[in-house]
Amino acid sequence: MEKTLSIVKPDGVNKNLIGEVVKRFESAGLKVIAIKMAHLTKKQAEGFYAVHKERPFFGSLTTFMCSGPIVPMTLEGKDAIRKVRDIMGATNPKDAKAGTIRKDFADSIESNIVHGSDGTDTAAFEIGYFFNATEISRR
């Protein structure tokens, strides 16, 4: 079974969408095997998004990600990375398909409710960034 990370971003938490996001993932056959609420510092947000440090949006993204609580979760299932990305929709909600999280709830390309790992290597890094081995269920 494949594992991936998703995060309900500060705008999603502020809009009370934690349960809706989890429901959509679980309805697609994914299992939540780790979940918590956190509030990132600027340094933690910069560490998480270090791969984007040379991009023009890095500063605003990391500021946004520490603007309020987030809910990172580890999901498991067949084709978990692809499923999560399909359920989230395109990064820009204007380009997202109807019925996706971002089309239904996001306000902008940055305030887009959720984050999801984009590959197996990224997922491994991102899961390890938020969860240690004892926090991940073996159900």
N, C-alpha and C positions, 0 to 999 in steps of 0.2 A: 504494500500500500504506500502511496506517495503522501508526503507531508508538505505543507506549505504554511506560510504565515499571512495573516490578514490583520489589519489594524482598522478599528473604527476611529477615525481622526477626530480632532476636537470639535469640528462642526457637526459631525454625526452624533457625538456624545451630547452636545448642546441641544440638538434637535430631538433627543430621546429616541434615537434609532438603533440602539445597541441590540435590543430584542429582535427588531425587524431584520437587521443584518444577519444575526445568528439564525433566525428562522429561515431565511432564504438559503443559507448555506446548508443547513440541516435538511431542508426540503429537497435539496439536490443530492442527498445521500452522503454528504460529508459529515464526519464526526468531529466535534470539538474535543480535543484531547488536552488542551491547556488554554486557560483564559485568565486575565487579570486586568485591573485598572491601574494605570500609571500616569504620572505627570512628568514629562521629560524636562530636563534642564536644557539650555541651549547647547551645551557641550555634548550631552547625550544625543540630541537630535542631529547635531553635526556628525557625530560618530556613526549613527545609523545611516545617514544619507551621504557618507563620505565619498561614495562612488560618483556623486553629482557635484563635488566641491568646485569644479571648474565651470559649471553651468551658470548662466546668468540668474536663474531662479533659486539658486542654493540658499541665499540669505533669507529671502521671503519664505521659502518652504520651511526652513528650520525654525524661523521665528513663529510661523503658523503652528508647527507641530509641537511647540512648547507653550502655546497660548492657552491651553486647557488640558483636561484629562483626556487620555486615549485608552482604548481597549484592544491590546494585542491579543491574538489568539492563534493557536496552532490547530490546523485542520488536517484531517487524514481521510483519504479515500482514493478510489481508482481515478487517475487523471486529475488529482486535486488541484494542481496549479492551473491547468486549463479551465477547469470548472469554475474556480474562484474568479479567474479573469473574465470569463464569459458572464458570470452573475454580476460582477462589478460594472462591466461595460467599459467603453472607451474612456481614456483619461479625461478628455474634454467632454463634458456632459452634452454639449451640442452635437457631438458625433456619436454618442451612445445610442444603442438600440432601445426601443420602447420596452419597458418591463425590467430594465437593468437598474441596479441601485443608483448609479450615477445619473441616469436619465430621469428617474423618479424623484430624486432628492437633492442632487448636487446643485450648487450655485455657480461654480466656476471651475476652471481647469485645476486650480490649487485647492479650493474648498470643495473637494469632490467626495467627501464622506468616508471613503475607504482607501486603503493601500493593500496591494497584494503582491507577493513575490512573483518575479517574471521568469524564473527558471530554477532548476534543481540546486545549482550552486548558490544562487541568491537565497533561496529558501533555507538552506542549511545555515548560512551566515545569519540571516534574519531571525530564525527560530532561536539560535544560540545567543543572539543579542538580548532577547527578552526572557528566555526560559532556560533553566538548568535541567539536567536529566531527571531530577526527582520531582520536578513540577509537571512533567509530561506523563499523562496517563497511558497505561499499557492495556486499555480495555479491549 
